[in-house]
């Protein structure tokens, strides 16, 4: 079975645009006001943007930590 890269999927703008569009259209289709659908879609996109930023920064921090650890290991091996 294939491993799913959930981080990549959850930070996809296309996914969040599709989710926002679906939810807003469902609100309108079930009798809600268009302005309500627009507001909900805007909230979903704002939340998705914040989520993508947080995950992205976490990945950058994690990769820079790995580089620091590898560099320190290489330097300690060279000194020996």
mmCIF file as gemmi writes it, N, C-alpha and C atoms, coordinates in Angstrom:
data_model
loop_
_atom_site.group_PDB
_atom_site.id
_atom_site.type_symbol
_atom_site.label_atom_id
_atom_site.label_alt_id
_atom_site.label_comp_id
_atom_site.label_asym_id
_atom_site.label_entity_id
_atom_site.label_seq_id
_atom_site.pdbx_PDB_ins_code
_atom_site.Cartn_x
_atom_site.Cartn_y
_atom_site.Cartn_z
_atom_site.occupancy
_atom_site.B_iso_or_equiv
_atom_site.pdbx_formal_charge
_atom_site.auth_seq_id
_atom_site.auth_asym_id
_atom_site.pdbx_PDB_model_num
ATOM 1 N N . UNK Axp A 1 ? 0.836 -1.185 0 1 0 ? 1 A 1
ATOM 2 C CA . UNK Axp A 1 ? 0 0 0 1 0 ? 1 A 1
ATOM 3 C C . UNK Axp A 1 ? 0.879 1.245 0 1 0 ? 1 A 1
ATOM 4 N N . UNK Axp A 2 ? 0.437 2.251 -0.694 1 0 ? 2 A 1
ATOM 5 C CA . UNK Axp A 2 ? 1.187 3.491 -0.819 1 0 ? 2 A 1
ATOM 6 C C . UNK Axp A 2 ? 1.035 4.361 0.422 1 0 ? 2 A 1
ATOM 7 N N . UNK Axp A 3 ? 2.129 5.003 0.822 1 0 ? 3 A 1
ATOM 8 C CA . UNK Axp A 3 ? 2.046 5.969 1.917 1 0 ? 3 A 1
ATOM 9 C C . UNK Axp A 3 ? 1.495 7.284 1.38 1 0 ? 3 A 1
ATOM 10 N N . UNK Axp A 4 ? 0.603 7.892 2.136 1 0 ? 4 A 1
ATOM 11 C CA . UNK Axp A 4 ? -0.005 9.157 1.724 1 0 ? 4 A 1
ATOM 12 C C . UNK Axp A 4 ? 0.72 10.291 2.43 1 0 ? 4 A 1
ATOM 13 N N . UNK Axp A 5 ? 1.136 11.281 1.665 1 0 ? 5 A 1
ATOM 14 C CA . UNK Axp A 5 ? 1.804 12.454 2.221 1 0 ? 5 A 1
ATOM 15 C C . UNK Axp A 5 ? 0.73 13.456 2.649 1 0 ? 5 A 1
ATOM 16 N N . UNK Axp A 6 ? 0.266 13.323 3.899 1 0 ? 6 A 1
ATOM 17 C CA . UNK Axp A 6 ? -0.829 14.153 4.392 1 0 ? 6 A 1
ATOM 18 C C . UNK Axp A 6 ? -0.445 15.615 4.49 1 0 ? 6 A 1
ATOM 19 N N . UNK Axp A 7 ? 0.812 15.897 4.796 1 0 ? 7 A 1
ATOM 20 C CA . UNK Axp A 7 ? 1.241 17.295 4.898 1 0 ? 7 A 1
ATOM 21 C C . UNK Axp A 7 ? 1.063 17.988 3.55 1 0 ? 7 A 1
ATOM 22 N N . UNK Axp A 8 ? 1.486 17.322 2.502 1 0 ? 8 A 1
ATOM 23 C CA . UNK Axp A 8 ? 1.364 17.91 1.166 1 0 ? 8 A 1
ATOM 24 C C . UNK Axp A 8 ? -0.1 18.096 0.782 1 0 ? 8 A 1
ATOM 25 N N . UNK Axp A 9 ? -0.919 17.105 1.11 1 0 ? 9 A 1
ATOM 26 C CA . UNK Axp A 9 ? -2.337 17.2 0.767 1 0 ? 9 A 1
ATOM 27 C C . UNK Axp A 9 ? -3.033 18.31 1.55 1 0 ? 9 A 1
ATOM 28 N N . UNK Axp A 10 ? -2.739 18.427 2.837 1 0 ? 10 A 1
ATOM 29 C CA . UNK Axp A 10 ? -3.418 19.426 3.664 1 0 ? 10 A 1
ATOM 30 C C . UNK Axp A 10 ? -2.944 20.848 3.409 1 0 ? 10 A 1
ATOM 31 N N . UNK Axp A 11 ? -1.79 21.006 2.796 1 0 ? 11 A 1
ATOM 32 C CA . UNK Axp A 11 ? -1.314 22.351 2.475 1 0 ? 11 A 1
ATOM 33 C C . UNK Axp A 11 ? -1.602 22.728 1.022 1 0 ? 11 A 1
ATOM 34 N N . UNK Axp A 12 ? -2.346 21.893 0.335 1 0 ? 12 A 1
ATOM 35 C CA . UNK Axp A 12 ? -2.7 22.163 -1.061 1 0 ? 12 A 1
ATOM 36 C C . UNK Axp A 12 ? -3.776 23.246 -1.143 1 0 ? 12 A 1
ATOM 37 N N . UNK Axp A 13 ? -3.482 24.298 -1.87 1 0 ? 13 A 1
ATOM 38 C CA . UNK Axp A 13 ? -4.475 25.369 -2.05 1 0 ? 13 A 1
ATOM 39 C C . UNK Axp A 13 ? -5.674 24.874 -2.837 1 0 ? 13 A 1
ATOM 40 N N . UNK Axp A 14 ? -5.434 23.982 -3.781 1 0 ? 14 A 1
ATOM 41 C CA . UNK Axp A 14 ? -6.54 23.453 -4.584 1 0 ? 14 A 1
ATOM 42 C C . UNK Axp A 14 ? -7.551 22.711 -3.708 1 0 ? 14 A 1
ATOM 43 N N . UNK Axp A 15 ? -7.051 21.947 -2.754 1 0 ? 15 A 1
ATOM 44 C CA . UNK Axp A 15 ? -7.947 21.233 -1.845 1 0 ? 15 A 1
ATOM 45 C C . UNK Axp A 15 ? -8.826 22.207 -1.08 1 0 ? 15 A 1
ATOM 46 N N . UNK Axp A 16 ? -8.234 23.251 -0.524 1 0 ? 16 A 1
ATOM 47 C CA . UNK Axp A 16 ? -8.996 24.181 0.306 1 0 ? 16 A 1
ATOM 48 C C . UNK Axp A 16 ? -9.949 25.036 -0.515 1 0 ? 16 A 1
ATOM 49 N N . UNK Axp A 17 ? -9.581 25.349 -1.749 1 0 ? 17 A 1
ATOM 50 C CA . UNK Axp A 17 ? -10.519 26.067 -2.626 1 0 ? 17 A 1
ATOM 51 C C . UNK Axp A 17 ? -11.715 25.168 -2.924 1 0 ? 17 A 1
ATOM 52 N N . UNK Axp A 18 ? -11.45 23.895 -3.18 1 0 ? 18 A 1
ATOM 53 C CA . UNK Axp A 18 ? -12.539 22.956 -3.451 1 0 ? 18 A 1
ATOM 54 C C . UNK Axp A 18 ? -13.439 22.791 -2.228 1 0 ? 18 A 1
ATOM 55 N N . UNK Axp A 19 ? -12.843 22.674 -1.044 1 0 ? 19 A 1
ATOM 56 C CA . UNK Axp A 19 ? -13.635 22.535 0.186 1 0 ? 19 A 1
ATOM 57 C C . UNK Axp A 19 ? -14.476 23.787 0.424 1 0 ? 19 A 1
ATOM 58 N N . UNK Axp A 20 ? -13.859 24.953 0.291 1 0 ? 20 A 1
ATOM 59 C CA . UNK Axp A 20 ? -14.587 26.208 0.485 1 0 ? 20 A 1
ATOM 60 C C . UNK Axp A 20 ? -15.732 26.364 -0.497 1 0 ? 20 A 1
ATOM 61 N N . UNK Axp A 21 ? -15.474 26.028 -1.743 1 0 ? 21 A 1
ATOM 62 C CA . UNK Axp A 21 ? -16.507 26.124 -2.77 1 0 ? 21 A 1
ATOM 63 C C . UNK Axp A 21 ? -17.647 25.151 -2.488 1 0 ? 21 A 1
ATOM 64 N N . UNK Axp A 22 ? -17.304 23.931 -2.138 1 0 ? 22 A 1
ATOM 65 C CA . UNK Axp A 22 ? -18.332 22.927 -1.85 1 0 ? 22 A 1
ATOM 66 C C . UNK Axp A 22 ? -19.216 23.355 -0.682 1 0 ? 22 A 1
ATOM 67 N N . UNK Axp A 23 ? -18.595 23.793 0.39 1 0 ? 23 A 1
ATOM 68 C CA . UNK Axp A 23 ? -19.365 24.183 1.577 1 0 ? 23 A 1
ATOM 69 C C . UNK Axp A 23 ? -20.243 25.393 1.279 1 0 ? 23 A 1
ATOM 70 N N . UNK Axp A 24 ? -19.69 26.389 0.59 1 0 ? 24 A 1
ATOM 71 C CA . UNK Axp A 24 ? -20.5 27.58 0.304 1 0 ? 24 A 1
ATOM 72 C C . UNK Axp A 24 ? -21.656 27.251 -0.637 1 0 ? 24 A 1
ATOM 73 N N . UNK Axp A 25 ? -21.426 26.379 -1.605 1 0 ? 25 A 1
ATOM 74 C CA . UNK Axp A 25 ? -22.514 25.988 -2.507 1 0 ? 25 A 1
ATOM 75 C C . UNK Axp A 25 ? -23.575 25.163 -1.782 1 0 ? 25 A 1
ATOM 76 N N . UNK Axp A 26 ? -23.152 24.344 -0.829 1 0 ? 26 A 1
ATOM 77 C CA . UNK Axp A 26 ? -24.121 23.576 -0.047 1 0 ? 26 A 1
ATOM 78 C C . UNK Axp A 26 ? -24.983 24.502 0.815 1 0 ? 26 A 1
ATOM 79 N N . UNK Axp A 27 ? -24.377 25.547 1.345 1 0 ? 27 A 1
ATOM 80 C CA . UNK Axp A 27 ? -25.146 26.513 2.141 1 0 ? 27 A 1
ATOM 81 C C . UNK Axp A 27 ? -26.204 27.182 1.278 1 0 ? 27 A 1
ATOM 82 N N . UNK Axp A 28 ? -25.803 27.612 0.091 1 0 ? 28 A 1
ATOM 83 C CA . UNK Axp A 28 ? -26.747 28.276 -0.814 1 0 ? 28 A 1
ATOM 84 C C . UNK Axp A 28 ? -27.817 27.289 -1.287 1 0 ? 28 A 1
ATOM 85 N N . UNK Axp A 29 ? -27.407 26.055 -1.588 1 0 ? 29 A 1
ATOM 86 C CA . UNK Axp A 29 ? -28.354 25.057 -2.095 1 0 ? 29 A 1
ATOM 87 C C . UNK Axp A 29 ? -29.388 24.659 -1.047 1 0 ? 29 A 1
ATOM 88 N N . UNK Axp A 30 ? -29.024 24.731 0.208 1 0 ? 30 A 1
ATOM 89 C CA . UNK Axp A 30 ? -29.971 24.349 1.266 1 0 ? 30 A 1
ATOM 90 C C . UNK Axp A 30 ? -30.779 25.533 1.778 1 0 ? 30 A 1
ATOM 91 N N . UNK Axp A 31 ? -30.714 26.648 1.076 1 0 ? 31 A 1
ATOM 92 C CA . UNK Axp A 31 ? -31.567 27.778 1.421 1 0 ? 31 A 1
ATOM 93 C C . UNK Axp A 31 ? -30.878 28.886 2.189 1 0 ? 31 A 1
ATOM 94 N N . UNK Axp A 32 ? -29.596 28.772 2.402 1 0 ? 32 A 1
ATOM 95 C CA . UNK Axp A 32 ? -28.87 29.833 3.098 1 0 ? 32 A 1
ATOM 96 C C . UNK Axp A 32 ? -28.628 31.02 2.181 1 0 ? 32 A 1
ATOM 97 N N . UNK Axp A 33 ? -28.328 32.134 2.772 1 0 ? 33 A 1
ATOM 98 C CA . UNK Axp A 33 ? -28.061 33.343 1.991 1 0 ? 33 A 1
ATOM 99 C C . UNK Axp A 33 ? -26.691 33.24 1.316 1 0 ? 33 A 1
ATOM 100 N N . UNK Axp A 34 ? -26.579 33.888 0.164 1 0 ? 34 A 1
ATOM 101 C CA . UNK Axp A 34 ? -25.297 33.874 -0.544 1 0 ? 34 A 1
ATOM 102 C C . UNK Axp A 34 ? -24.206 34.539 0.278 1 0 ? 34 A 1
ATOM 103 N N . UNK Axp A 35 ? -24.576 35.572 1.016 1 0 ? 35 A 1
ATOM 104 C CA . UNK Axp A 35 ? -23.567 36.251 1.837 1 0 ? 35 A 1
ATOM 105 C C . UNK Axp A 35 ? -23.035 35.324 2.926 1 0 ? 35 A 1
ATOM 106 N N . UNK Axp A 36 ? -23.898 34.47 3.455 1 0 ? 36 A 1
ATOM 107 C CA . UNK Axp A 36 ? -23.447 33.5 4.459 1 0 ? 36 A 1
ATOM 108 C C . UNK Axp A 36 ? -22.474 32.508 3.836 1 0 ? 36 A 1
ATOM 109 N N . UNK Axp A 37 ? -22.8 32.029 2.649 1 0 ? 37 A 1
ATOM 110 C CA . UNK Axp A 37 ? -21.906 31.112 1.94 1 0 ? 37 A 1
ATOM 111 C C . UNK Axp A 37 ? -20.558 31.738 1.655 1 0 ? 37 A 1
ATOM 112 N N . UNK Axp A 38 ? -20.573 32.997 1.271 1 0 ? 38 A 1
ATOM 113 C CA . UNK Axp A 38 ? -19.324 33.712 0.996 1 0 ? 38 A 1
ATOM 114 C C . UNK Axp A 38 ? -18.495 33.87 2.263 1 0 ? 38 A 1
ATOM 115 N N . UNK Axp A 39 ? -19.151 34.207 3.356 1 0 ? 39 A 1
ATOM 116 C CA . UNK Axp A 39 ? -18.433 34.369 4.621 1 0 ? 39 A 1
ATOM 117 C C . UNK Axp A 39 ? -17.828 33.049 5.092 1 0 ? 39 A 1
ATOM 118 N N . UNK Axp A 40 ? -18.57 31.971 4.962 1 0 ? 40 A 1
ATOM 119 C CA . UNK Axp A 40 ? -18.055 30.662 5.375 1 0 ? 40 A 1
ATOM 120 C C . UNK Axp A 40 ? -16.869 30.264 4.499 1 0 ? 40 A 1
ATOM 121 N N . UNK Axp A 41 ? -16.973 30.481 3.2 1 0 ? 41 A 1
ATOM 122 C CA . UNK Axp A 41 ? -15.862 30.156 2.298 1 0 ? 41 A 1
ATOM 123 C C . UNK Axp A 41 ? -14.627 30.98 2.651 1 0 ? 41 A 1
ATOM 124 N N . UNK Axp A 42 ? -14.829 32.245 2.982 1 0 ? 42 A 1
ATOM 125 C CA . UNK Axp A 42 ? -13.701 33.103 3.365 1 0 ? 42 A 1
ATOM 126 C C . UNK Axp A 42 ? -13.049 32.604 4.654 1 0 ? 42 A 1
ATOM 127 N N . UNK Axp A 43 ? -13.859 32.167 5.599 1 0 ? 43 A 1
ATOM 128 C CA . UNK Axp A 43 ? -13.308 31.624 6.848 1 0 ? 43 A 1
ATOM 129 C C . UNK Axp A 43 ? -12.518 30.341 6.601 1 0 ? 43 A 1
ATOM 130 N N . UNK Axp A 44 ? -13.035 29.486 5.737 1 0 ? 44 A 1
ATOM 131 C CA . UNK Axp A 44 ? -12.319 28.246 5.412 1 0 ? 44 A 1
ATOM 132 C C . UNK Axp A 44 ? -10.977 28.565 4.771 1 0 ? 44 A 1
ATOM 133 N N . UNK Axp A 45 ? -10.957 29.499 3.836 1 0 ? 45 A 1
ATOM 134 C CA . UNK Axp A 45 ? -9.703 29.846 3.16 1 0 ? 45 A 1
ATOM 135 C C . UNK Axp A 45 ? -8.718 30.51 4.117 1 0 ? 45 A 1
ATOM 136 N N . UNK Axp A 46 ? -9.224 31.343 5.022 1 0 ? 46 A 1
ATOM 137 C CA . UNK Axp A 46 ? -8.336 31.978 5.999 1 0 ? 46 A 1
ATOM 138 C C . UNK Axp A 46 ? -7.731 30.928 6.926 1 0 ? 46 A 1
ATOM 139 N N . UNK Axp A 47 ? -8.549 29.995 7.372 1 0 ? 47 A 1
ATOM 140 C CA . UNK Axp A 47 ? -8.044 28.919 8.224 1 0 ? 47 A 1
ATOM 141 C C . UNK Axp A 47 ? -7.048 28.042 7.494 1 0 ? 47 A 1
ATOM 142 N N . UNK Axp A 48 ? -7.329 27.758 6.233 1 0 ? 48 A 1
ATOM 143 C CA . UNK Axp A 48 ? -6.417 26.932 5.44 1 0 ? 48 A 1
ATOM 144 C C . UNK Axp A 48 ? -5.082 27.641 5.23 1 0 ? 48 A 1
ATOM 145 N N . UNK Axp A 49 ? -5.127 28.939 5.01 1 0 ? 49 A 1
ATOM 146 C CA . UNK Axp A 49 ? -3.884 29.698 4.834 1 0 ? 49 A 1
ATOM 147 C C . UNK Axp A 49 ? -3.041 29.659 6.099 1 0 ? 49 A 1
ATOM 148 N N . UNK Axp A 50 ? -3.69 29.837 7.232 1 0 ? 50 A 1
ATOM 149 C CA . UNK Axp A 50 ? -2.967 29.792 8.506 1 0 ? 50 A 1
ATOM 150 C C . UNK Axp A 50 ? -2.391 28.397 8.749 1 0 ? 50 A 1
ATOM 151 N N . UNK Axp A 51 ? -3.171 27.373 8.467 1 0 ? 51 A 1
ATOM 152 C CA . UNK Axp A 51 ? -2.712 25.995 8.643 1 0 ? 51 A 1
ATOM 153 C C . UNK Axp A 51 ? -1.515 25.694 7.74 1 0 ? 51 A 1
ATOM 154 N N . UNK Axp A 52 ? -1.602 26.103 6.486 1 0 ? 52 A 1
ATOM 155 C CA . UNK Axp A 52 ? -0.499 25.863 5.552 1 0 ? 52 A 1
ATOM 156 C C . UNK Axp A 52 ? 0.763 26.595 6.003 1 0 ? 52 A 1
ATOM 157 N N . UNK Axp A 53 ? 0.615 27.811 6.496 1 0 ? 53 A 1
ATOM 158 C CA . UNK Axp A 53 ? 1.765 28.575 6.969 1 0 ? 53 A 1
ATOM 159 C C . UNK Axp A 53 ? 2.413 27.89 8.171 1 0 ? 53 A 1
ATOM 160 N N . UNK Axp A 54 ? 1.594 27.455 9.114 1 0 ? 54 A 1
ATOM 161 C CA . UNK Axp A 54 ? 2.122 26.808 10.317 1 0 ? 54 A 1
ATOM 162 C C . UNK Axp A 54 ? 2.85 25.516 9.962 1 0 ? 54 A 1
ATOM 163 N N . UNK Axp A 55 ? 2.244 24.7 9.115 1 0 ? 55 A 1
ATOM 164 C CA . UNK Axp A 55 ? 2.887 23.444 8.717 1 0 ? 55 A 1
ATOM 165 C C . UNK Axp A 55 ? 4.163 23.721 7.932 1 0 ? 55 A 1
ATOM 166 N N . UNK Axp A 56 ? 4.104 24.675 7.017 1 0 ? 56 A 1
ATOM 167 C CA . UNK Axp A 56 ? 5.287 25.018 6.226 1 0 ? 56 A 1
ATOM 168 C C . UNK Axp A 56 ? 6.44 25.5 7.085 1 0 ? 56 A 1
ATOM 169 N N . UNK Axp A 57 ? 6.154 26.371 8.034 1 0 ? 57 A 1
ATOM 170 C CA . UNK Axp A 57 ? 7.202 26.863 8.928 1 0 ? 57 A 1
ATOM 171 C C . UNK Axp A 57 ? 7.751 25.744 9.804 1 0 ? 57 A 1
ATOM 172 N N . UNK Axp A 58 ? 6.881 24.85 10.227 1 0 ? 58 A 1
ATOM 173 C CA . UNK Axp A 58 ? 7.338 23.707 11.015 1 0 ? 58 A 1
ATOM 174 C C . UNK Axp A 58 ? 8.287 22.823 10.228 1 0 ? 58 A 1
ATOM 175 N N . UNK Axp A 59 ? 7.974 22.608 8.955 1 0 ? 59 A 1
ATOM 176 C CA . UNK Axp A 59 ? 8.854 21.794 8.11 1 0 ? 59 A 1
ATOM 177 C C . UNK Axp A 59 ? 10.197 22.482 7.881 1 0 ? 59 A 1
ATOM 178 N N . UNK Axp A 60 ? 10.167 23.794 7.688 1 0 ? 60 A 1
ATOM 179 C CA . UNK Axp A 60 ? 11.416 24.54 7.501 1 0 ? 60 A 1
ATOM 180 C C . UNK Axp A 60 ? 12.264 24.47 8.766 1 0 ? 60 A 1
ATOM 181 N N . UNK Axp A 61 ? 11.629 24.669 9.916 1 0 ? 61 A 1
ATOM 182 C CA . UNK Axp A 61 ? 12.363 24.592 11.18 1 0 ? 61 A 1
ATOM 183 C C . UNK Axp A 61 ? 12.947 23.201 11.404 1 0 ? 61 A 1
ATOM 184 N N . UNK Axp A 62 ? 12.17 22.18 11.078 1 0 ? 62 A 1
ATOM 185 C CA . UNK Axp A 62 ? 12.647 20.809 11.259 1 0 ? 62 A 1
ATOM 186 C C . UNK Axp A 62 ? 13.829 20.516 10.346 1 0 ? 62 A 1
ATOM 187 N N . UNK Axp A 63 ? 13.771 20.983 9.106 1 0 ? 63 A 1
ATOM 188 C CA . UNK Axp A 63 ? 14.872 20.708 8.186 1 0 ? 63 A 1
ATOM 189 C C . UNK Axp A 63 ? 16.121 21.489 8.576 1 0 ? 63 A 1
ATOM 190 N N . UNK Axp A 64 ? 15.966 22.705 9.089 1 0 ? 64 A 1
ATOM 191 C CA . UNK Axp A 64 ? 17.15 23.465 9.505 1 0 ? 64 A 1
ATOM 192 C C . UNK Axp A 64 ? 17.766 22.85 10.756 1 0 ? 64 A 1
ATOM 193 N N . UNK Axp A 65 ? 16.959 22.281 11.623 1 0 ? 65 A 1
ATOM 194 C CA . UNK Axp A 65 ? 17.48 21.595 12.808 1 0 ? 65 A 1
ATOM 195 C C . UNK Axp A 65 ? 18.282 20.376 12.394 1 0 ? 65 A 1
ATOM 196 N N . UNK Axp A 66 ? 17.788 19.636 11.41 1 0 ? 66 A 1
ATOM 197 C CA . UNK Axp A 66 ? 18.516 18.471 10.909 1 0 ? 66 A 1
ATOM 198 C C . UNK Axp A 66 ? 19.865 18.886 10.334 1 0 ? 66 A 1
ATOM 199 N N . UNK Axp A 67 ? 19.907 20.013 9.621 1 0 ? 67 A 1
ATOM 200 C CA . UNK Axp A 67 ? 21.162 20.481 9.039 1 0 ? 67 A 1
ATOM 201 C C . UNK Axp A 67 ? 22.156 20.863 10.129 1 0 ? 67 A 1
ATOM 202 N N . UNK Axp A 68 ? 21.687 21.504 11.179 1 0 ? 68 A 1
ATOM 203 C CA . UNK Axp A 68 ? 22.568 21.904 12.277 1 0 ? 68 A 1
ATOM 204 C C . UNK Axp A 68 ? 23.138 20.672 12.957 1 0 ? 68 A 1
ATOM 205 N N . UNK Axp A 69 ? 22.3 19.687 13.194 1 0 ? 69 A 1
ATOM 206 C CA . UNK Axp A 69 ? 22.762 18.457 13.848 1 0 ? 69 A 1
ATOM 207 C C . UNK Axp A 69 ? 23.788 17.745 12.975 1 0 ? 69 A 1
ATOM 208 N N . UNK Axp A 70 ? 23.514 17.633 11.664 1 0 ? 70 A 1
ATOM 209 C CA . UNK Axp A 70 ? 24.448 16.972 10.76 1 0 ? 70 A 1
ATOM 210 C C . UNK Axp A 70 ? 25.774 17.724 10.699 1 0 ? 70 A 1
ATOM 211 N N . UNK Axp A 71 ? 25.724 19.048 10.662 1 0 ? 71 A 1
ATOM 212 C CA . UNK Axp A 71 ? 26.938 19.855 10.606 1 0 ? 71 A 1
ATOM 213 C C . UNK Axp A 71 ? 27.756 19.673 11.878 1 0 ? 71 A 1
ATOM 214 N N . UNK Axp A 72 ? 27.089 19.671 13.024 1 0 ? 72 A 1
ATOM 215 C CA . UNK Axp A 72 ? 27.796 19.486 14.288 1 0 ? 72 A 1
ATOM 216 C C . UNK Axp A 72 ? 28.423 18.098 14.366 1 0 ? 72 A 1
ATOM 217 N N . UNK Axp A 73 ? 27.73 17.091 13.858 1 0 ? 73 A 1
ATOM 218 C CA . UNK Axp A 73 ? 28.287 15.738 13.853 1 0 ? 73 A 1
ATOM 219 C C . UNK Axp A 73 ? 29.522 15.661 12.961 1 0 ? 73 A 1
ATOM 220 N N . UNK Axp A 74 ? 29.446 16.286 11.793 1 0 ? 74 A 1
ATOM 221 C CA . UNK Axp A 74 ? 30.588 16.277 10.881 1 0 ? 74 A 1
ATOM 222 C C . UNK Axp A 74 ? 31.781 16.997 11.496 1 0 ? 74 A 1
ATOM 223 N N . UNK Axp A 75 ? 31.532 18.127 12.159 1 0 ? 75 A 1
ATOM 224 C CA . UNK Axp A 75 ? 32.618 18.878 12.78 1 0 ? 75 A 1
ATOM 225 C C . UNK Axp A 75 ? 33.253 18.092 13.918 1 0 ? 75 A 1
ATOM 226 N N . UNK Axp A 76 ? 32.444 17.394 14.703 1 0 ? 76 A 1
ATOM 227 C CA . UNK Axp A 76 ? 33.002 16.614 15.811 1 0 ? 76 A 1
ATOM 228 C C . UNK Axp A 76 ? 33.797 15.42 15.297 1 0 ? 76 A 1
ATOM 229 N N . UNK Axp A 77 ? 33.377 14.843 14.173 1 0 ? 77 A 1
ATOM 230 C CA . UNK Axp A 77 ? 34.118 13.73 13.586 1 0 ? 77 A 1
ATOM 231 C C . UNK Axp A 77 ? 35.452 14.207 13.02 1 0 ? 77 A 1
ATOM 232 N N . UNK Axp A 78 ? 35.478 15.414 12.458 1 0 ? 78 A 1
ATOM 233 C CA . UNK Axp A 78 ? 36.711 15.962 11.901 1 0 ? 78 A 1
ATOM 234 C C . UNK Axp A 78 ? 37.72 16.273 13 1 0 ? 78 A 1
ATOM 235 N N . UNK Axp A 79 ? 37.244 16.673 14.161 1 0 ? 79 A 1
ATOM 236 C CA . UNK Axp A 79 ? 38.136 17.025 15.261 1 0 ? 79 A 1
ATOM 237 C C . UNK Axp A 79 ? 38.771 15.792 15.887 1 0 ? 79 A 1
ATOM 238 N N . UNK Axp A 80 ? 38.136 14.654 15.756 1 0 ? 80 A 1
ATOM 239 C CA . UNK Axp A 80 ? 38.667 13.425 16.36 1 0 ? 80 A 1
ATOM 240 C C . UNK Axp A 80 ? 39.778 12.882 15.573 1 0 ? 80 A 1
